[in-house]
Amino acid sequence: MAATSTTETWDAAWTATERSRKGKPTDNIFDSYPTLEAFKKSGLEISDGGKEFQVNLMYAKNSGEWFDGYDTLNTDAVDGITSAFFPVRYVAVPITISFTEEQENKGSQRVFNLLRSKTDQSMLTMRDVVNAAIFGAQSGKSMLGLQDIVADSPTTGTVGGINRASNSWWRNTSNSSSATFISQSTTNVFDGVDRFLDVWDAISEGNDTPTHILTTAAIQRAYREALSSQGYARAELSGASSQQFAAVGGTGNSVPFYGAPVIADQDCSSSHAYFINMKYMKIKLLKGVNFAKTPFKEGPNQLAKVAFLVVGLQLTSDNCRRQGVATAITGA
């Protein structure tokens, strides 16, 4: 770890004793996790167990026909129901503490609970790993990310065991038209807002619209600048209360676009804005390993013990058509 020195090295045990004057370590490294918080509020599902998460899908209609009297009716079977399967992926973060650290962090010299602080540190690490994975692409033993389910090029690849190349109903919308957000190719309409509307309309039907827009800090800043520009009117859903906005992960900084919070996340790929409908996209968790801690164990030749924070999860979707991405928006 990075250490600060006077006449001694300030390691984890030393800063936990009498020289430290704060009641709790202050976070100086981790980013915030607005996307993970948004999923926590409206996009989490707990499963009892299993090797894979199964989501059932309907992708084709049956046939109906008008008839009268003794007309012969069609009885052909229609194949329009299937399932997608998403393997469970696991993350583990260690919590380690030595015998000497425990002894030096006791009694009147203890400024904060070192073990509790180490647990908090590992939990923040876990959240950091998962939040980054949400915006990433599946690699090795990692979970699926938005780059897989809401792909830049959705006509190729397999998601949940279903090949998008041969199943157009399993494709998300992707808009690669470039736009500088606060430019105006059309009078009094910002190009970024126009691009937002293109993706919004492509994946919406009636009242079934995106619930969240996940993007970069630069694009969200440009969106807020557009809303603050002279003569520009903000369009919002009427009747949407601040409590409803907060319930889906909205904050004072995540200004809504037709009711959907526009959330800036440091892990989002540059020039991207993801339009997510969390009615059809979930982070599924295994009940037994839902950010759970394993028992502490000691090694045979060390006076130290280790436990793990473990989570089994996967990013899933049961309707990719309701998800979209704009891939070429710049803020300035």
Secondary structure, DSSP 8 states (H G I E B T S, - for coil): ----BSSSB--HHHHTSTT--SSS----S----HHHHHHHHHSEEEE---SEEEEEEE-S--------TT----------EEEEEEE-EEEEEEEEEEHHHHHHT-GGG-SS-HHHHHHHHHHHHHHHHHHHHHTS---TT----HHHHS-SSTTSSEETTEETTS-GGG--EEE---EETT--SBTTB-HHHHHHHHHHHHH-BTTB--SEEEE-HHHHHHHHHHHTSTT------TT--HHHHHHTT--TTS-EETTEEEEE-TTS-TT-EEEE-TTSEEEEEEGGGSSEE---EE-TT-SEEEEEEEEEEEEEES-GGG-EEE--EE--
